[in-house]
Amino acid sequence: MATKQISKIKTILTVAKKELVDHLRDRRTATMIFLLSIAMGPIILIGLGYFIGSIEAKAEKKEIYLSGKQHAPELVNFLQRQDMKLLDPKPDFRALIKQGNHDAVMVIPADFNEKFLTGEAKVELVYDDTRQSSSGASVGALRRVMRAFNAEVASQRLIARGVAPSVLRPVEVQDTNLGTAAQRAAGLLFIIPWITLIGCVTGCTAMAVDLAAGERERGSLEPLLMTPIGRDALVLGKGVAVSIYSLGIAVLTLMGFALTLKYGNLPAIGSVLSHSAAQYGMFFLMLLTFAPAMASIQMLLATYGRNFKEGQTYASYAIQLVALIPAVAMFAQLKDATWQLFVPVLAQLMVITRLLRGETTDLIHYLLPAAVNTVIFVLAMVLIARLLRQEKIIFGRA
């Protein structure tokens, strides 16, 4: 009995090796996929680092656009004491702000000084909140300086009347931020597990479709099923081959992210995220069973395709699902919960994000998703084997 099982395992591995070697013979396609997987991390992280850095630089810039500054000498004096650089806006600044080509502008009306003495002065902040990249940081800076100016003027007027300025602050608010720098950065780096999971699926799509719908289109299913290998061993061998390929793509994608975080000059990101080899090992554990599950689902979907194109269409549904679930979780702001461990994609997303945030994970975080993914893989393999008993699948082709 044991000898028979060992022989079957050897057969499965032989089929897997043969399929992997055959697929890798197309070196141009394989090289393109491998290079793209490794390059994905640097491209995304460098772009994200540049984006974050530009926002931080704009927020720290002591520059504001002021229109009508001649009408508010006291305000101008205050801003200059704060080392603010006062810039004149362009004449058509309203149209430029609407186009996203100008920072927010503070407009001081001609009667500002007169109304300032009676406490009725107003200023206009001109911005477009649909253009966060151009107006977001600058309007925040304008609001902050105006709050500081109002506080100073109010304090001076109270002191002139013999009243302590502290009456304006009956309750002192003390901030205690429990979030760490790594946790804040991990919120932005949500894209790492997202892209890695998508890579798991997209990377093996061509192979999964070729070994399912491609065999139907070529009419090679019948000869394969007539070999002494056996239907089950044949299906499992193909499933193992696609799983290994999928896992390889995921590892390359993770390597791209890891190398960029370690060696890339990304002060906005890399300074708060430095993961050990053990943590990347945990990332790999989460993908170890996820890759086979996704590979088997794509093979199952592609088996219904009568040709490569049709199989690719069916397999693309799995890609769309993997891409959609994290987006829904992000916009719904789902909190970590045990039920998520039973949902592929959500489970991997939750655990990898926890690791990125530097939070602890328990054994159950790895065992439950692994069990679910194993069940999915086995069920998919069983269903494919049953489909290959149907004449319309074996002989049906476009």
Backbone hydrogen bonds, N-H to C=O, Kabsch-Sander energy under -0.5 kcal/mol:
donor,donor_aa,acceptor,acceptor_aa,energy
5,Q,1,M,-2.1
6,I,2,A,-2.5
7,S,3,T,-2.4
8,K,4,K,-2.1
9,I,5,Q,-2.4
10,K,6,I,-2.4
11,T,7,S,-2.0
12,I,8,K,-2.5
13,L,9,I,-2.6
14,T,10,K,-2.2
15,V,11,T,-2.5
16,A,12,I,-2.5
17,K,13,L,-2.7
18,K,14,T,-2.4
19,E,15,V,-2.5
20,L,16,A,-2.4
21,V,17,K,-2.6
22,D,18,K,-2.4
23,H,19,E,-2.4
24,L,20,L,-2.4
25,R,21,V,-0.7
25,R,22,D,-0.7
26,D,23,H,-1.2
27,R,25,R,-2.1
30,A,26,D,-2.3
31,T,27,R,-3.0
32,M,28,R,-2.2
33,I,29,T,-2.3
34,F,30,A,-2.7
35,L,31,T,-2.8
36,L,32,M,-2.3
37,S,33,I,-2.2
38,I,34,F,-2.1
39,A,35,L,-2.6
40,M,36,L,-1.4
41,G,37,S,-0.6
41,G,38,I,-0.5
43,I,39,A,-2.4
44,I,40,M,-2.4
45,L,41,G,-2.9
46,I,42,P,-2.5
47,G,43,I,-1.8
48,L,44,I,-2.7
49,G,45,L,-3.1
50,Y,46,I,-2.4
51,F,47,G,-2.2
52,I,48,L,-2.7
53,G,49,G,-2.6
54,S,50,Y,-2.3
55,I,51,F,-1.8
56,E,52,I,-2.6
57,A,53,G,-2.5
58,K,54,S,-2.0
59,A,55,I,-2.2
60,E,56,E,-2.1
61,K,57,A,-1.0
63,E,61,K,-1.3
64,I,85,K,-2.3
65,Y,104,A,-0.6
66,L,64,I,-0.5
66,L,87,L,-2.7
67,S,106,M,-3.1
71,H,68,G,-1.8
72,A,69,K,-1.5
76,V,72,A,-2.4
77,N,73,P,-2.5
78,F,74,E,-2.2
79,L,75,L,-2.5
80,Q,76,V,-2.3
81,R,77,N,-1.9
82,Q,78,F,-1.1
83,D,80,Q,-1.5
84,M,79,L,-2.3
85,K,62,K,-3.2
86,L,84,M,-0.7
87,L,64,I,-3.0
87,L,85,K,-0.6
93,F,90,K,-1.7
96,L,92,D,-1.9
97,I,93,F,-2.7
98,K,94,R,-1.9
99,Q,95,A,-1.4
100,G,96,L,-0.5
100,G,97,I,-1.1
101,N,96,L,-3.2
105,V,126,V,-2.1
106,M,65,Y,-2.5
107,V,105,V,-0.6
107,V,124,E,-3.4
108,I,67,S,-3.3
108,I,106,M,-0.6
112,F,109,P,-1.5
113,N,71,H,-0.6
115,K,111,D,-2.2
116,F,112,F,-2.1
117,L,113,N,-1.1
118,T,114,E,-0.5
119,G,115,K,-0.5
119,G,116,F,-0.8
120,E,115,K,-2.7
121,A,115,K,-0.7
124,E,107,V,-2.5
125,L,123,V,-0.5
126,V,105,V,-3.2
126,V,124,E,-0.7
127,Y,125,L,-0.6
131,R,128,D,-2.0
134,S,131,R,-1.1
135,S,131,R,-2.8
136,G,131,R,-0.6
136,G,132,Q,-1.2
137,A,132,Q,-0.5
139,V,135,S,-2.6
140,G,136,G,-1.3
141,A,137,A,-1.8
142,L,138,S,-2.0
143,R,139,V,-2.2
144,R,140,G,-2.0
145,V,141,A,-2.2
146,M,142,L,-1.9
147,R,143,R,-2.1
148,A,144,R,-2.1
149,F,145,V,-2.3
150,N,146,M,-2.6
151,A,147,R,-2.2
152,E,148,A,-2.1
153,V,149,F,-2.6
154,A,150,N,-2.5
155,S,151,A,-2.1
156,Q,152,E,-2.4
157,R,153,V,-2.3
158,L,154,A,-2.0
159,I,155,S,-2.5
160,A,156,Q,-2.0
161,R,157,R,-0.8
161,R,158,L,-0.6
162,G,159,I,-1.7
163,V,158,L,-3.1
167,V,164,A,-1.8
168,L,165,P,-1.9
169,R,166,S,-1.6
173,V,171,V,-0.5
174,Q,172,E,-0.5
175,D,173,V,-0.5
178,L,176,T,-0.7
184,R,180,T,-2.1
185,A,181,A,-2.4
186,A,182,A,-2.4
187,G,183,Q,-1.2
188,L,184,R,-0.8
188,L,185,A,-0.7
189,L,185,A,-2.0
190,F,187,G,-0.6
191,I,188,L,-0.8
192,I,189,L,-2.0
194,W,190,F,-1.4
195,I,191,I,-2.9
196,T,192,I,-2.2
197,L,193,P,-2.6
198,I,194,W,-2.2
199,G,195,I,-2.5
200,C,196,T,-1.7
201,V,197,L,-1.1
202,T,198,I,-3.2
203,G,199,G,-2.1
204,C,201,V,-0.6
205,T,202,T,-0.9
206,A,202,T,-0.5
208,A,204,C,-2.9
209,V,205,T,-2.8
210,D,206,A,-2.2
211,L,207,M,-2.2
212,A,208,A,-0.6
212,A,209,V,-0.8
213,A,209,V,-0.6
214,G,209,V,-2.7
216,R,212,A,-1.5
217,E,213,A,-2.6
218,R,214,G,-2.1
219,G,215,E,-0.8
219,G,216,R,-0.6
220,S,215,E,-2.0
221,L,215,E,-0.7
224,L,220,S,-1.6
225,L,221,L,-2.6
226,M,222,E,-1.1
227,T,224,L,-1.1
230,G,227,T,-0.9
234,L,230,G,-2.1
235,V,231,R,-2.5
236,L,232,D,-2.7
237,G,233,A,-2.4
238,K,234,L,-2.2
239,G,235,V,-2.6
240,V,236,L,-2.9
241,A,237,G,-2.1
242,V,238,K,-2.3
243,S,239,G,-2.2
244,I,240,V,-2.6
245,Y,241,A,-2.1
246,S,242,V,-2.7
247,L,243,S,-2.7
248,G,244,I,-2.3
249,I,245,Y,-2.0
250,A,246,S,-2.1
251,V,247,L,-2.5
252,L,248,G,-2.2
253,T,249,I,-2.2
254,L,250,A,-2.5
255,M,251,V,-2.6
256,G,252,L,-2.0
257,F,253,T,-1.8
258,A,254,L,-3.0
259,L,255,M,-2.9
260,T,256,G,-1.7
261,L,257,F,-2.4
262,K,258,A,-1.9
263,Y,259,L,-2.8
264,G,259,L,-0.5
264,G,260,T,-1.8
266,L,264,G,-1.8
269,I,266,L,-1.5
270,G,266,L,-2.5
271,S,266,L,-0.7
272,V,269,I,-1.6
273,L,269,I,-0.7
274,S,272,V,-0.5
280,Y,276,S,-1.9
281,G,277,A,-1.8
282,M,278,A,-1.6
283,F,279,Q,-2.1
284,F,280,Y,-2.2
285,L,281,G,-1.9
286,M,282,M,-1.8
287,L,283,F,-1.1
288,L,284,F,-1.5
289,T,285,L,-0.6
290,F,286,M,-0.5
291,A,287,L,-2.4
293,A,289,T,-1.7
294,M,290,F,-2.5
295,A,291,A,-2.6
296,S,292,P,-2.6
297,I,293,A,-1.9
298,Q,294,M,-2.2
299,M,295,A,-2.2
300,L,296,S,-2.4
301,L,297,I,-2.6
302,A,298,Q,-2.8
303,T,299,M,-1.6
304,Y,300,L,-0.6
304,Y,301,L,-1.0
305,G,302,A,-1.5
311,G,307,N,-2.6
312,Q,308,F,-2.5
313,T,309,K,-1.7
314,Y,310,E,-2.0
315,A,311,G,-2.6
316,S,312,Q,-1.6
317,Y,314,Y,-1.3
318,A,315,A,-1.1
319,I,315,A,-1.0
320,Q,316,S,-2.4
321,L,317,Y,-2.0
322,V,318,A,-2.3
323,A,319,I,-2.2
324,L,320,Q,-2.1
325,I,321,L,-2.5
327,A,323,A,-0.8
328,V,324,L,-2.5
329,A,325,I,-2.5
330,M,326,P,-2.3
331,F,327,A,-2.4
332,A,328,V,-2.5
333,Q,329,A,-0.6
333,Q,330,M,-0.6
334,L,329,A,-1.9
340,Q,337,A,-1.2
341,L,338,T,-1.7
342,F,339,W,-1.5
343,V,340,Q,-1.4
346,L,344,P,-1.6
347,A,343,V,-2.7
349,L,345,V,-2.7
350,M,346,L,-2.7
351,V,347,A,-2.3
352,I,348,Q,-2.5
353,T,349,L,-2.0
354,R,350,M,-2.0
355,L,351,V,-2.2
356,L,352,I,-2.2
357,R,353,T,-2.0
358,G,355,L,-0.9
359,E,354,R,-2.6
365,H,362,D,-1.0
366,Y,363,L,-1.4
367,L,363,L,-2.5
368,L,364,I,-1.8
370,A,366,Y,-1.5
371,A,367,L,-2.5
372,V,368,L,-2.4
373,N,369,P,-2.7
374,T,370,A,-2.2
375,V,371,A,-2.2
376,I,372,V,-2.2
377,F,373,N,-2.4
378,V,374,T,-2.6
379,L,375,V,-2.7
380,A,376,I,-2.6
381,M,377,F,-2.4
382,V,378,V,-2.5
383,L,379,L,-2.6
384,I,380,A,-2.4
385,A,381,M,-2.4
386,R,382,V,-2.1
387,L,383,L,-2.4
388,L,384,I,-2.0
389,R,386,R,-1.6
390,Q,387,L,-1.9
393,I,390,Q,-0.8
394,I,390,Q,-2.1
395,F,391,E,-3.1
396,G,391,E,-0.6
398,A,306,R,-1.0
